[in-house]
């Protein structure tokens, strides 16, 4: 006997329609942001950016359940496209300055696994050069 309650979404077409309804709702809800540009206040109107959290609320499922639906062959394309649309929207809205960079980074990090990192490489040759400059050794020394 399967554990838990039965799945809320069993028909891929119904799920896809509900996903499309969510994105249409986001497009119809306009956010207004005022920014200062060259000393003038500019009013920027943008659609509400879709989020995975918002999609899950609309679908009445948890984010874990969304991930599980994404693993099922009949739903994986729908979930994959929805995730791509959320990611693209987040990046696009951030690029025009309608979304704070820190918020965009947080969304991309938490929902899509993006990270910001700095890489520092030190090689043995570099270390020898540094030690040689300090007069504490090196290959000639």
C-alpha positions in Angstrom: 0.0 0.0 0.0 1.5 3.4 -1.0 2.4 5.8 1.8 1.0 9.3 2.1 -2.0 10.8 0.3 -2.7 10.3 -3.4 -1.1 12.8 -5.8 -3.0 16.0 -6.3 -2.0 16.1 -10.0 -2.6 13.0 -12.1 -3.3 14.5 -15.5 -0.3 16.2 -17.2 -2.6 18.4 -19.3 -4.3 19.7 -16.2 -1.0 20.4 -14.5 0.3 22.2 -17.6 -2.8 24.3 -17.7 -2.4 25.2 -14.0 1.2 26.1 -14.6 0.2 28.4 -17.5 -2.4 30.0 -15.4 0.2 30.8 -12.8 2.5 32.5 -15.4 -0.4 34.4 -16.8 -1.3 35.6 -13.3 2.2 36.8 -12.9 2.2 38.6 -16.2 -1.1 40.4 -15.3 0.1 41.6 -11.9 2.2 44.7 -12.5 4.8 45.9 -10.0 5.9 49.5 -9.9 9.4 50.5 -9.0 10.7 54.0 -8.8 14.3 54.6 -9.5 16.4 57.7 -9.8 18.1 58.1 -13.2 20.2 61.2 -14.0 18.5 63.1 -11.2 14.9 62.2 -12.3 12.6 59.8 -10.8 11.7 57.1 -13.3 8.7 54.8 -12.9 9.4 51.2 -13.9 6.5 48.9 -14.5 7.3 45.2 -14.6 5.2 42.0 -14.3 5.4 40.2 -11.0 8.4 37.8 -11.4 7.4 34.2 -11.1 9.0 32.1 -8.4 9.1 28.4 -7.7 7.6 29.1 -4.3 4.7 31.1 -6.0 4.2 28.3 -8.5 4.0 25.7 -5.7 1.5 27.9 -3.8 -0.6 28.2 -6.9 -0.5 24.4 -7.5 -1.2 23.7 -3.8 1.9 21.5 -3.4 5.2 21.8 -1.6 8.6 22.5 -3.3 9.6 18.9 -2.4 6.5 17.6 -4.2 7.3 19.8 -7.2 10.7 18.1 -7.4 9.0 14.7 -7.2 6.7 15.6 -10.0 9.7 16.6 -12.0 11.1 13.1 -11.7 8.0 11.5 -13.2 8.2 11.0 -17.0 4.7 12.3 -17.7 5.4 15.6 -15.8 9.2 16.1 -16.2 8.9 18.3 -19.3 6.2 20.5 -17.7 8.2 21.0 -14.5 11.5 21.5 -16.4 10.0 24.2 -18.6 8.4 25.9 -15.6 11.8 26.0 -13.8 13.5 27.4 -16.9 10.9 30.1 -17.2 11.3 31.1 -13.6 15.1 31.2 -13.9 14.9 33.2 -17.2 12.5 35.7 -15.7 14.6 36.2 -12.6 17.7 36.9 -14.6 15.9 39.2 -17.1 14.2 41.2 -14.4 17.5 41.6 -12.5 19.3 42.7 -15.7 17.0 45.6 -16.1 17.3 46.6 -12.5 13.8 45.8 -11.5 15.0 43.2 -9.0 17.6 43.8 -6.4 20.8 41.9 -7.3 21.0 40.4 -3.8 17.4 39.1 -4.1 18.1 37.7 -7.6 21.2 36.0 -6.3 19.3 34.5 -3.4 16.6 33.1 -5.7 19.1 31.7 -8.2 21.1 30.2 -5.3 18.3 28.7 -3.4 16.1 27.5 -6.3 18.7 26.7 -8.9 21.9 25.9 -7.0 23.9 28.8 -8.4 26.9 29.9 -6.3 29.2 32.9 -6.2 32.7 31.9 -5.5 36.3 33.2 -5.9 39.0 30.8 -6.8 42.6 31.4 -5.8 45.2 29.1 -7.2 48.7 28.8 -5.8 51.2 26.6 -7.5 54.5 25.3 -6.3 56.3 27.5 -8.8 54.4 30.6 -7.5 55.3 29.7 -3.9 59.0 29.3 -4.8 59.0 32.7 -6.5 57.4 34.3 -3.4 59.9 32.6 -1.1 62.8 33.7 -3.4 61.7 37.3 -3.3 61.5 37.2 0.5 65.1 35.8 0.5 64.0 32.6 2.3 64.8 30.0 -0.4 63.8 29.2 -3.9 65.4 27.1 -6.6 68.5 29.3 -7.0 69.1 29.7 -3.5 
